[in-house]
Structure formats: structure tokens, C-alpha cells
Amino acid sequence: MNFRNFIFCAIDFTDIEQSKRLISKIQKYVGGIKIGLEFFSRNGPSGFLEIKKLGIPIFLDLKLKDIPNTVKKSAQNLINLKPDYLSIHLSGGLKMVEEVVSIKKNTKILGISMLTSLDNSDLKSFGYNLSNLDYVENLAKIGEKAGIDGLVSSAEEIPHLKRNLNNTNMLFVTPGIRLYKNKMNDQKRINSPGQAIKNGSKMLIIGRSITQSSDPINSIKCILQDIEKHYEHKN
């Protein structure tokens, strides 16, 4: 088992040269990278293509959400860049998600359920009388019906989702990953790398634990050790 394939490092920089230096340093130790709004809003499609030249799998995490036609046309432009993964918000509704899935080509569509910076108190402030689990499950079922390839959620929800979704091939993607010694920062629903894998995650989105480390490669090795320990226990 090559545990590095579980790790996608979040490249949350605006400077393209800084991004390229870090990717070049770590790409032999991770399965891919995540490019989000911070990078894309500064560097755009041309910056994305510069990163793509490095030959590493890319999750383009722009969390699209708008009316169905607008998202479909926007997604088409992004899919033409050939990212390996593209994210959309499931709260945009079934029709919006279906429109994107219908044009996905070789890009896997990942549905965002509930941001890991939110918890049940936030749902209540939005007027939802639902638990985290129920809210995420409802969105996951919209994504499943539309035909998404993967679901982005906290690791704590994955066991419940695996029991309640019909698609046994759903790719579970987990942000909010921290080694226990690291700070939570702006995340609320976090898990360790190993616990997320034990719960059923197949892709871990890990940013600051790597990118803000004085020794990124050593940090990745610590993450891999945590994954291996829990994976062996799981099996």
C-alpha cells in the first residue's frame, strides 16, 4: 500500500513561484495537490497550467455554486483545463450538480457537503434544525443521485455516510486534517490523518501542517506514520 497517495497538499499561496518551489520539494511524497481560491484568484487558468506542467495530480477546489446554467458554463471552462478533480457545492441543488456531472469528461466531480469550519451551532444560526450528520447525509444523497464521483466532508461523518449511501465506490475526501500537535486554526470539525483513514477517507486534504512546517518533508513522514499505524489497526 502506497500511503502517500492518500495525501493531497493544499497549496494555499498566491505567489506562483513559491507554490512551484514547494510542490517540487514535496511531490515525491504526496499523491497530489489542491489548488483553491487563494491561488486561482491571483493566477487564474494560466497559473493553473503552469502548475500542471509539474506533472502532479491536481484537485481544483473552487467550490462552485450559482444557478445551474452559470455553474455549468463555468465548470466547462475549468474542465477544459483538465484538472483531475473539481469541487462544487451540493447545496446548489440537484439540477446544478447534474449539469456539471453531465459535462465532466475525465475530471472527477467532488461534492462539498458542509465546510469543516462549521458545526452544529452554525447550522442553528442558519435556521436548520438538523444535526451535522443529517445535514451532510441529505446533501450527500443529492450528490449521489446526480452522479458525483466523490464527497467532501469531515471524517467524523464518513462511517454514517458509508452505511446510508448506496454508491459503494464513492470517494470520501477529508479536509480539516491535523496532526494532534498542530493548531486547529479556523477549522472546527477536525481529525488526525490516521483516524480519517480508519473512518474510510481515501483522500486527505492537508495544508498548513505541511506548508507552514519548517521541514515539510518530515511533516509528511509524520503524517504517513500516523496513517500506517491506523491503517494496520483497521485491517
C-alpha positions in Angstrom: 0.0 0.0 0.0 1.5 3.4 -1.0 0.1 5.6 1.7 1.4 8.8 0.1 -1.5 8.5 -2.4 -3.9 9.4 0.4 -2.3 12.9 0.8 -3.2 15.9 -1.2 -1.4 19.0 -0.1 -3.4 22.3 -0.1 -1.3 24.9 -1.9 -2.9 28.0 -0.4 -0.5 30.6 -1.7 -0.9 33.5 -4.1 2.7 33.5 -5.3 3.2 31.1 -8.2 6.9 30.7 -7.8 6.5 29.9 -4.0 3.9 27.4 -5.0 6.1 25.7 -7.6 9.1 25.5 -5.2 7.0 23.8 -2.5 5.4 21.4 -5.0 8.8 20.5 -6.5 10.1 19.7 -3.0 7.2 17.5 -1.8 5.7 15.9 -5.0 7.5 12.6 -4.5 6.0 12.3 -1.0 2.3 13.1 -1.8 -0.4 11.8 -4.0 -1.4 15.2 -5.4 -2.1 18.8 -4.6 -5.1 21.0 -4.0 -5.4 24.4 -5.7 -8.0 26.7 -4.2 -9.4 30.2 -4.5 -6.4 31.9 -3.0 -4.1 30.7 -5.8 -6.6 30.8 -8.6 -8.0 34.3 -7.9 -4.4 35.6 -8.4 -3.0 33.4 -11.1 -6.1 32.2 -13.0 -6.1 29.5 -15.7 -2.6 30.3 -16.9 -1.2 29.8 -13.4 -3.1 26.5 -13.1 -1.5 25.4 -16.4 2.0 26.3 -15.1 1.4 24.1 -12.1 0.0 21.3 -14.3 3.4 21.2 -16.1 4.9 19.7 -12.9 3.0 16.5 -13.7 1.3 16.0 -10.3 -2.5 15.2 -9.9 -4.5 18.3 -9.1 -7.7 18.9 -7.2 -9.1 22.3 -8.3 -11.1 23.3 -5.3 -13.2 26.3 -6.3 -16.4 25.2 -4.7 -18.7 26.3 -7.5 -22.2 27.4 -6.6 -24.7 29.5 -8.5 -27.7 29.0 -10.8 -27.3 25.8 -12.8 -26.6 27.4 -16.2 -23.9 29.7 -14.8 -22.2 26.9 -12.9 -22.3 24.6 -16.0 -20.7 27.1 -18.2 -18.1 28.0 -15.6 -17.4 24.3 -14.9 -16.9 23.8 -18.7 -14.2 26.4 -18.8 -12.5 24.7 -15.8 -12.9 21.2 -17.1 -11.1 22.3 -20.3 -8.0 22.9 -18.1 -8.1 19.1 -17.3 -7.9 19.1 -13.5 -8.1 15.6 -12.0 -10.8 16.7 -9.6 -13.2 19.7 -9.4 -15.4 20.7 -6.5 -18.9 22.1 -6.4 -21.3 22.9 -3.5 -24.0 20.3 -3.2 -26.2 23.0 -1.6 -26.6 24.4 -5.1 -29.2 21.8 -5.7 -29.8 18.7 -7.7 -30.2 20.4 -11.1 -26.9 22.4 -10.7 -25.0 19.3 -9.7 -26.5 17.2 -12.6 -25.5 19.9 -15.1 -21.8 19.7 -14.0 -21.8 15.9 -13.9 -23.1 15.8 -17.5 -20.0 17.6 -18.8 -17.3 16.2 -16.6 -15.3 14.2 -19.2 -12.2 12.8 -17.3 -12.5 15.2 -14.4 -13.9 13.7 -11.2 -16.6 15.8 -9.6 -16.4 16.2 -5.8 -19.4 17.5 -3.9 -18.9 19.8 -1.0 -21.2 18.9 1.9 -20.6 21.0 5.0 -17.5 23.1 5.4 -15.2 21.8 8.2 -15.1 25.4 9.5 -18.8 25.0 10.5 -20.5 22.9 13.2 -24.0 22.4 14.6 -24.1 25.8 16.2 -23.7 27.3 12.7 -26.5 25.2 11.3 -28.8 26.5 14.0 -27.8 30.1 13.2 -28.8 29.4 9.6 -32.2 28.2 10.7 -31.6 24.5 10.2 -32.9 22.2 13.0 -30.7 19.3 11.9 -27.6 17.6 13.2 -24.3 17.7 11.3 -24.9 14.1 10.3 -28.4 14.7 9.0 -27.5 17.8 7.1 -24.4 16.2 5.5 -26.4 13.0 4.7 -29.1 15.0 2.9 -26.6 16.8 0.7 -24.7 13.5 0.1 -27.8 11.9 -1.2 -28.4 14.8 -3.6 -24.8 14.3 -4.9 -25.3 10.5 -5.1 -28.5 10.9 -7.2 -26.7 13.4 -9.5 -23.8 11.0 -10.0 -20.9 12.7 -8.3 -17.6 10.8 -8.0 -16.7 11.9 -4.5 -17.9 13.6 -1.4 -16.1 16.2 0.7 -16.9 16.0 4.4 -15.4 15.7 7.8 -14.1 12.3 8.6 -16.4 12.1 11.6 -19.4 11.8 9.2 -17.9 9.1 6.9 -18.9 5.9 8.8 -22.5 7.2 8.9 -22.5 8.0 5.2 -21.0 4.7 4.2 -23.9 3.0 6.0 -26.6 5.2 4.3 -25.4 5.7 0.8 -25.9 3.2 -2.0 -22.8 4.0 -4.0 -20.0 1.8 -2.6 -17.5 3.4 -4.9 -18.0 6.9 -3.5 -14.6 8.7 -3.0 -14.6 10.2 0.5 -12.4 13.3 0.7 -11.5 14.8 4.0 -10.3 18.4 4.7 -9.7 19.7 8.3 -6.8 17.2 8.8 -4.4 18.0 11.6 -1.7 16.1 13.5 -2.7 16.4 17.1 0.2 18.7 17.9 -1.0 21.2 15.3 -3.4 24.1 15.9 -7.0 23.9 14.7 -6.8 27.4 13.1 -10.2 28.2 11.5 -11.4 24.6 11.5 -13.9 23.1 13.9 -14.6 19.5 12.8 -11.0 18.1 12.5 -9.5 14.7 12.6 -6.0 13.2 12.6 -4.8 11.6 9.3 -4.9 8.1 10.7 -8.3 8.5 12.2 -9.7 9.8 8.9 -8.3 6.8 7.0 -9.7 4.5 9.6 -13.1 6.1 9.2 -13.0 5.5 5.4 -11.4 8.6 3.8 -9.5 8.0 0.6 -8.1 11.5 0.1 -6.8 13.7 2.9 -6.6 17.5 2.2 -3.7 18.7 4.3 -2.4 22.3 4.1 -0.8 24.1 7.0 0.6 21.1 8.7 2.8 20.8 5.7 3.0 24.2 4.1 3.8 26.1 7.3 6.2 23.5 8.6 9.9 24.3 8.8 10.5 20.8 7.4 7.6 19.9 5.1 9.0 16.5 4.2 9.5 15.5 7.8 5.9 16.6 8.5 4.7 14.4 5.6 6.6 11.5 7.0 4.9 12.0 10.4 1.5 12.0 8.6 2.4 8.8 6.8 3.4 7.2 10.0 0.0 8.1 11.6 -1.8 6.7 8.5 0.1 3.5 8.5 -0.5 2.9 12.2 -4.2 3.4 11.9 -4.4 1.5 8.6 -2.8 -1.6 10.1 -5.2 -1.4 13.0 -8.1 -1.0 10.6 -7.2 -4.2 8.8 
